[in-house]
Amino acid sequence: MPHLHTQPHGHDVTISAWILRQFPSDGVRRRQWKALVHKHRKMNLWIQPGGHVEHTENPWQALAHELHEETGYSIDQLSVLQPWDRLPDGIHDLMHPTPVLLNTH
């Protein structure tokens, strides 16, 4: 998708998620965790699924559509691992994915 903000000092908001799956031990190897990645067609890099947050979306909506678009998973097929301990009660707060990187270029 092209950039949404093309004027000076404009920033696009992007979202991504790691999808992790634990595979059981097979008697020889212990349980293993594997991450789902895909090859970004423009950057030619293996990265986690994600993309731009549209003007009409909140971060969860963007994450849900990007995950489905890039992996085929729907959000209800996954368990969300959210850092609940950072929130006062985890009930009355608007839960957004936790930001981990701000990259301005």
ZAMARGU-4260 file (C-alpha; in steps of 0.2 Angstrom, whole numbers, plus 5000, padded with zeros to 4 digits):
<rodrens>
0) 5000/5000/5000 | 5006/5018/4996 | 5010/5030/5010 | 4995/5039/5017 | 5004/5054/5023
5) 5015/5062/5010 | 5017/5079/5016 | 5033/5085/5026 | 5031/5079/5045 | 5018/5067/5040
10) 5019/5050/5048 | 5011/5033/5043 | 5006/5022/5057 | 5010/5004/5055 | 5005/4988/5065
15) 5013/4971/5065 | 5012/4955/5076 | 5022/4940/5079 | 5013/4924/5077 | 5021/4910/5087
20) 5017/4892/5087 | 5024/4879/5099 | 5027/4862/5092 | 5027/4847/5104 | 5042/4836/5107
25) 5045/4821/5096 | 5055/4811/5109 | 5071/4817/5102 | 5069/4836/5102 | 5061/4846/5116
30) 5046/4857/5112 | 5050/4871/5099 | 5043/4888/5096 | 5042/4894/5078 | 5038/4911/5071
35) 5027/4914/5056 | 5036/4926/5044 | 5033/4931/5026 | 5044/4939/5013 | 5040/4957/5010
40) 5039/4960/4992 | 5046/4978/4991 | 5060/4976/5004 | 5064/4958/5000 | 5065/4954/5018
45) 5058/4940/5029 | 5047/4949/5042 | 5032/4947/5053 | 5015/4951/5046 | 5008/4969/5047
50) 5005/4985/5037 | 4998/5002/5037 | 4984/5008/5049 | 4970/5015/5038 | 4962/5032/5042
55) 4946/5023/5046 | 4954/5009/5057 | 4960/5008/5075 | 4976/4997/5078 | 4966/4981/5082
60) 4956/4983/5066 | 4971/4986/5056 | 4980/4971/5064 | 4965/4959/5061 | 4964/4964/5042
65) 4983/4963/5040 | 4984/4946/5048 | 4970/4939/5038 | 4977/4947/5022 | 4995/4941/5024
70) 4993/4924/5033 | 4975/4918/5031 | 4972/4918/5050 | 4957/4927/5057 | 4960/4935/5074
75) 4948/4923/5083 | 4960/4909/5078 | 4974/4916/5088 | 4977/4920/5107 | 4983/4937/5110
80) 4997/4939/5122 | 4995/4956/5130 | 5005/4964/5144 | 4991/4965/5156 | 5002/4969/5170
85) 5006/4987/5163 | 4987/4992/5165 | 4978/4997/5181 | 4964/4984/5180 | 4964/4978/5162
90) 4945/4980/5161 | 4941/4999/5158 | 4956/5003/5147 | 4955/5003/5128 | 4967/4989/5123
95) 4978/4993/5109 | 4993/4983/5103 | 5009/4988/5112 | 5020/4999/5102 | 5038/4993/5101
100) 5046/5003/5088 | 5045/5021/5081 | 5054/5023/5065 | 5054/5040/5056 | 5061/5040/5038
</rodrens>
